Amino acid sequence: MMSDQRFSIKQWAEDDKPREKLMLKGKASLSDAELVAILIGSGSRNESAVGLSKRILASVDNNLNALGKLSLKQLMEFKGIGEAKAVTIAAALELGRRRKTEDTPELHKITSSKAVFELMQPLIGELAHEEFWVLYLNNSNKVIYKSQLSKGGITGTVVDIRLIFKTALEHCATSVILSHNHPSGKLQASEADKEITQKLKLAGNQLDIKVLDHVIITEKGYLSFQDEGIF
């Protein structure tokens, strides 16, 4: 007697696991069918989610725009697609449609320490407490991501070196710029500032991720480690 067990993603051959493939090789490595299969989650007794996805795509000549126009009722006509899966597919394709209508945000290109000041001063320049931020750059020196690493009192902040480079790898950054504010208004690097910068430079060298600068920000000015030769 045939088992009623479904073909879940976990049961597929290793090469046929879209979720694992996305995590290991990136989303661009997946076919349209594999991406839809992730939305579906599981197939039926006799058909995997990838197989079902291929069948759905074939019905619209493998055109994602046409797939996005299918109603919930039309999607549910495919064996293995219930209301929940139909809603998931429709929602994902609607997000894709809306994404196409939005403008791609322009990335800030860092050409000097002044550019770092102009970007970071509105965020941290006038705070009464100290914050440490990291700018993550691509190979064109454009900021692809920025994040607050720590937040503390006027006396200082705690910097997690491992977290900085974990984030850099996740965003495929080729370099980073460090930045923190001095609520006191003093444009002077402390020994702790210099020490953490050197540690980060050494760690970055091991991963081929350059630490380009460390910029201290105040309300009206800035100090660049690179400009001052503190590196």
Buried (B, 14 or more C-beta within 10 A) or exposed (E): EEEEEBBEBEEBEEEBBBBBBBEEEEEEEBBBBBBBBBBBBBBBEEBBBBBBBBBBBEBBEBEBEEBBEBEEEBBBEBEBBEEEBBEBBBEBBEEEEEEEEEEEEEBBEBEEBEBBBEBBBEBBBEBEEBBBBBBBBBEEBEBBBBEEBBBEEEEBBEBEBEEBBEBBEEBEBBBBBBBBBBBEEEBEBEEEBBEBBBEBBEBBEEEEBBBBBBBBBBEEEBBBBBBEEBB
